[in-house]
């Protein structure tokens, strides 16, 4: 079974905090090993503390509740090297590291963010 990387918006949809996942994205998540960048809980924490994201549980509880279906992808030096080579089509630092990780690991990404299409990464969202 191959891996797939979830963008923050896809993870939020998966845990019923964001917009619903489209059928194709949901099918891809069910059929593959899901990876979640460590940048995602980091981003969620920041947005929650700024009042931009409402959560019904703590980040720690959310991650623990989904650790049976997700593997956290740490940020490694090769991801930082890939990040430094990315053109600035996308300005969001969390999305940029997720894009860099996807490229460095050769992973498709589940994301509703069309800005990902400017990069050499397969984006799934339909």
LINDACOR-V219938 format. One record per helix or strand. SS is the DSSP state (H for helix, E for strand). FROM is the first residue (numbers start at 0). TO is the last residue. If there is no record, write none. Layout:
ss:SS from:FROM to:TO
ss:SS from:FROM to:TO
This chain:
ss:E from:2 to:5
ss:H from:7 to:13
ss:H from:22 to:30
ss:E from:32 to:36
ss:H from:37 to:48
ss:H from:58 to:64
ss:E from:69 to:72
ss:H from:76 to:84
ss:H from:92 to:104
ss:E from:107 to:109
ss:H from:113 to:117
ss:E from:122 to:123
